[in-house]
Amino acid sequence: MTTPSSIEQRIAHLEGSFGQIDRRLTTLEQDVRSLREEMHARLDRLEGRIDRLIYWQLALMGAISASILATVLSRLL
């Protein structure tokens, strides 16, 4: 049978283990939070790049369309 001191030692050991697990989980939580913030920042930059590329493609398509329309109209008139 276990003595009271050995039970107290086991409880103390478990408390120490739980404390260590808590510290590790806190570190993991901070790492995940940091990675999420970095991911959101990168996605924001990517969305900005995509928006700029779409704008330039639309502008280029508009210029080409205007040129084609001007050529067609000049030949018709």
KOLBAKE-903866 format. One line per field, with one value per atom (N, C-alpha, C): residue number from 1; atom name; residue in one letter; x, y, z. Coordinates in nm, 4 decimals. Layout:
N
seq = NUM  ...
atom = CA  ...
type = a  ...
xx = X  ...
yy = Y  ...
zz = Z  ...
end
This chain:
77
seq = 1  1  1  2  2  2  3  3  3  4  4  4  5  5  5  6  6  6  7  7  7  8  8  8  9  9  9  10  10  10  11  11  11  12  12  12  13  13  13  14  14  14  15  15  15  16  16  16  17  17  17  18  18  18  19  19  19  20  20  20  21  21  21  22  22  22  23  23  23  24  24  24  25  25  25  26  26  26  27  27  27  28  28  28  29  29  29  30  30  30  31  31  31  32  32  32  33  33  33  34  34  34  35  35  35  36  36  36  37  37  37  38  38  38  39  39  39  40  40  40  41  41  41  42  42  42  43  43  43  44  44  44  45  45  45  46  46  46  47  47  47  48  48  48  49  49  49  50  50  50  51  51  51  52  52  52  53  53  53  54  54  54  55  55  55  56  56  56  57  57  57  58  58  58  59  59  59  60  60  60  61  61  61  62  62  62  63  63  63  64  64  64  65  65  65  66  66  66  67  67  67  68  68  68  69  69  69  70  70  70  71  71  71  72  72  72  73  73  73  74  74  74  75  75  75  76  76  76  77  77  77
atom = N  CA  C  N  CA  C  N  CA  C  N  CA  C  N  CA  C  N  CA  C  N  CA  C  N  CA  C  N  CA  C  N  CA  C  N  CA  C  N  CA  C  N  CA  C  N  CA  C  N  CA  C  N  CA  C  N  CA  C  N  CA  C  N  CA  C  N  CA  C  N  CA  C  N  CA  C  N  CA  C  N  CA  C  N  CA  C  N  CA  C  N  CA  C  N  CA  C  N  CA  C  N  CA  C  N  CA  C  N  CA  C  N  CA  C  N  CA  C  N  CA  C  N  CA  C  N  CA  C  N  CA  C  N  CA  C  N  CA  C  N  CA  C  N  CA  C  N  CA  C  N  CA  C  N  CA  C  N  CA  C  N  CA  C  N  CA  C  N  CA  C  N  CA  C  N  CA  C  N  CA  C  N  CA  C  N  CA  C  N  CA  C  N  CA  C  N  CA  C  N  CA  C  N  CA  C  N  CA  C  N  CA  C  N  CA  C  N  CA  C  N  CA  C  N  CA  C  N  CA  C  N  CA  C  N  CA  C  N  CA  C  N  CA  C  N  CA  C  N  CA  C  N  CA  C  N  CA  C  N  CA  C  N  CA  C  N  CA  C
type = m  m  m  t  t  t  t  t  t  p  p  p  s  s  s  s  s  s  i  i  i  e  e  e  q  q  q  r  r  r  i  i  i  a  a  a  h  h  h  l  l  l  e  e  e  g  g  g  s  s  s  f  f  f  g  g  g  q  q  q  i  i  i  d  d  d  r  r  r  r  r  r  l  l  l  t  t  t  t  t  t  l  l  l  e  e  e  q  q  q  d  d  d  v  v  v  r  r  r  s  s  s  l  l  l  r  r  r  e  e  e  e  e  e  m  m  m  h  h  h  a  a  a  r  r  r  l  l  l  d  d  d  r  r  r  l  l  l  e  e  e  g  g  g  r  r  r  i  i  i  d  d  d  r  r  r  l  l  l  i  i  i  y  y  y  w  w  w  q  q  q  l  l  l  a  a  a  l  l  l  m  m  m  g  g  g  a  a  a  i  i  i  s  s  s  a  a  a  s  s  s  i  i  i  l  l  l  a  a  a  t  t  t  v  v  v  l  l  l  s  s  s  r  r  r  l  l  l  l  l  l
xx = 0.0840  0.0000  0.0891  0.0390  0.1202  0.1052  0.2120  0.2105  0.1661  0.1208  0.0766  0.1859  0.3104  0.4162  0.4368  0.4232  0.4405  0.3245  0.2054  0.0911  0.1151  0.1649  0.1944  0.3037  0.4019  0.5089  0.4535  0.3670  0.3068  0.2213  0.1449  0.0619  0.1507  0.2584  0.3514  0.4130  0.4470  0.5038  0.4014  0.2761  0.1707  0.1486  0.1503  0.1333  0.2461  0.3679  0.4812  0.4654  0.4182  0.3962  0.2887  0.1801  0.0739  0.1241  0.2082  0.2657  0.3497  0.4281  0.5114  0.4242  0.3206  0.2284  0.1620  0.1231  0.0597  0.1541  0.2811  0.3788  0.3977  0.4045  0.4214  0.2997  0.1816  0.0600  0.0513  0.0937  0.0944  0.1882  0.3053  0.4010  0.3427  0.2794  0.2169  0.1063  0.0280  -0.0797  -0.0225  0.0847  0.1485  0.2041  0.2643  0.3177  0.2066  0.0970  -0.0155  -0.0729  -0.0868  -0.1388  -0.0472  0.0827  0.1799  0.1727  0.1625  0.1524  0.0245  -0.0844  -0.2108  -0.2007  -0.1382  -0.1216  -0.0356  0.0721  0.1590  0.0835  0.0041  -0.0733  -0.1741  -0.2420  -0.3391  -0.2700  -0.1527  -0.0788  -0.0390  0.0080  0.0460  -0.0749  -0.1871  -0.3081  -0.3552  -0.3434  -0.3809  -0.2930  -0.1611  -0.0703  -0.1025  -0.1328  -0.1663  -0.2941  -0.3941  -0.5186  -0.4926  -0.4057  -0.3705  -0.3030  -0.2120  -0.1444  -0.2440  -0.3320  -0.4323  -0.5215  -0.5643  -0.6484  -0.5761  -0.4472  -0.3705  -0.3555  -0.3293  -0.3151  -0.4456  -0.5556  -0.6856  -0.7130  -0.6799  -0.7002  -0.6208  -0.4932  -0.4091  -0.4565  -0.5028  -0.5549  -0.6807  -0.7674  -0.8884  -0.8539  -0.7575  -0.7153  -0.6554  -0.5736  -0.5131  -0.6197  -0.7141  -0.8223  -0.9065  -0.9287  -1.0036  -0.9297  -0.7980  -0.7188  -0.7188  -0.7044  -0.7065  -0.8435  -0.9485  -1.0845  -1.1074  -1.0592  -1.0747  -0.9983  -0.8801  -0.8007  -0.8705  -0.9231  -0.9950  -1.1188  -1.1932  -1.3139  -1.2797  -1.1725  -1.1316  -1.0930  -1.0228  -0.9835  -1.1065  -1.1995  -1.3215  -1.4019  -1.4184  -1.4968  -1.4295  -1.2976  -1.2283  -1.2424  -1.2508  -1.2665  -1.4112  -1.5042  -1.6443  -1.6823  -1.6189  -1.6576  -1.5691
yy = -0.1169  0.0000  0.1240  0.2304  0.3512  0.4349  0.5005  0.5879  0.7261  0.8085  0.9435  1.0252  1.0074  1.0872  1.0469  0.9191  0.8780  0.9283  0.9350  0.9916  1.1396  1.2100  1.3522  1.3732  1.2849  1.2956  1.2745  1.1771  1.1508  1.2689  1.3248  1.4409  1.5582  1.5793  1.6877  1.6651  1.5402  1.5083  1.5359  1.4964  1.5227  1.6720  1.7474  1.8923  1.9530  1.9046  1.9527  1.9180  1.7977  1.7555  1.8410  1.8668  1.9508  2.0928  2.1424  2.2758  2.2806  2.1765  2.1699  2.1594  2.0787  2.0659  2.2003  2.2708  2.4017  2.4990  2.5006  2.5895  2.5539  2.4261  2.3838  2.4210  2.4008  2.4367  2.5874  2.6644  2.8097  2.8502  2.7878  2.8164  2.7789  2.6630  2.6211  2.7175  2.7616  2.8560  2.9858  3.0344  3.1564  3.1366  3.0204  2.9912  2.9875  2.9220  2.9134  3.0522  3.1311  3.2674  3.3494  3.3365  3.4085  3.3639  3.2341  3.1825  3.2297  3.2345  3.2820  3.4290  3.5101  3.6518  3.6686  3.5912  3.5975  3.5531  3.4479  3.3983  3.5033  3.5679  3.6713  3.7891  3.8270  3.9368  3.9002  3.7782  3.7348  3.7277  3.6794  3.6738  3.8138  3.9087  4.0469  4.1026  4.0758  4.1226  4.0549  3.9268  3.8529  3.9070  3.9349  3.9917  4.1265  4.2072  4.3363  4.3189  4.2240  4.1976  4.1518  4.0615  4.0110  4.1251  4.2109  4.3251  4.4147  4.4426  4.5280  4.4618  4.3311  4.2609  4.2617  4.2407  4.2429  4.3820  4.4862  4.6232  4.6477  4.6069  4.6294  4.5471  4.4269  4.3458  4.4086  4.4587  4.5249  4.6514  4.7268  4.8481  4.8131  4.7094  4.6673  4.6179  4.5401  4.4913  4.6079  4.7073  4.8252  4.9017  4.9152  4.9861  4.9101  4.7786  4.6976  4.7061  4.6982  4.7076  4.8432  4.9485  5.0824  5.0939  5.0362  5.0396  4.9635  4.8460  4.7671  4.8422  4.8995  4.9744  5.0944  5.1652  5.2810  5.2376  5.1265  5.0763  5.0389  4.9678  4.9269  5.0486  5.1446  5.2639  5.3473  5.3560  5.4365  5.3740  5.2437  5.1772  5.1854  5.1913  5.2005  5.3407  5.4396  5.5776  5.6340
zz = 0.0000  0.0000  0.0000  -0.0581  -0.0675  0.0578  0.0899  0.2071  0.1642  0.2601  0.2253  0.1569  0.1971  0.1350  -0.0106  -0.0418  -0.1812  -0.2675  -0.2101  -0.2836  -0.3078  -0.2078  -0.2227  -0.3266  -0.3284  -0.4278  -0.5686  -0.5808  -0.7118  -0.7583  -0.6649  -0.6988  -0.7377  -0.6633  -0.6960  -0.8339  -0.8630  -0.9941  -1.1049  -1.0815  -1.1799  -1.2000  -1.0900  -1.1007  -1.1826  -1.1601  -1.2396  -1.3865  -1.4123  -1.5513  -1.6174  -1.5441  -1.5987  -1.6244  -1.5365  -1.5571  -1.6840  -1.7061  -1.8260  -1.9520  -1.9447  -2.0582  -2.0867  -1.9817  -1.9980  -2.0682  -2.0272  -2.0907  -2.2378  -2.2669  -2.4066  -2.4904  -2.4351  -2.5085  -2.5308  -2.4321  -2.4471  -2.5598  -2.5647  -2.6714  -2.8074  -2.8152  -2.9410  -2.9833  -2.8865  -2.9165  -2.9723  -2.9131  -2.9621  -3.1026  -3.1273  -3.2604  -3.3649  -3.3319  -3.4255  -3.4513  -3.3473  -3.3625  -3.4534  -3.4329  -3.5152  -3.6610  -3.6830  -3.8198  -3.8882  -3.8129  -3.8708  -3.9102  -3.8250  -3.8570  -3.9815  -3.9901  -4.1073  -4.2331  -4.2210  -4.3342  -4.3812  -4.2864  -4.3232  -4.3917  -4.3428  -4.4050  -4.5480  -4.5667  -4.7020  -4.7939  -4.7434  -4.8257  -4.8638  -4.7714  -4.8025  -4.9139  -4.9049  -5.0105  -5.1435  -5.1392  -5.2609  -5.3240  -5.2428  -5.2951  -5.3612  -5.3007  -5.3603  -5.4954  -5.5037  -5.6313  -5.7377  -5.6994  -5.7945  -5.8422  -5.7504  -5.7882  -5.8882  -5.8630  -5.9549  -6.0916  -6.0936  -6.2214  -6.3000  -6.2321  -6.3003  -6.3563  -6.2779  -6.3241  -6.4522  -6.4521  -6.5697  -6.6891  -6.6666  -6.7772  -6.8359  -6.7498  -6.7998  -6.8776  -6.8272  -6.8971  -7.0332  -7.0386  -7.1648  -7.2628  -7.2126  -7.2987  -7.3503  -7.2668  -7.3100  -7.4181  -7.4016  -7.5022  -7.6346  -7.6283  -7.7506  -7.8170  -7.7376  -7.7926  -7.8577  -7.7954  -7.8516  -7.9828  -7.9880  -8.1108  -8.2233  -8.1911  -8.2921  -8.3389  -8.2462  -8.2811  -8.3681  -8.3350  -8.4144  -8.5552  -8.5677  -8.6998  -8.7820  -8.7208  -8.7916  -8.8338  -8.7451  -8.7773  -8.8855  -8.8829  -8.9840  -9.1225  -9.1299  -9.2599  -9.3097  -9.2140  -9.2538  -9.2976  -9.2389  -9.2697  -9.3722
end
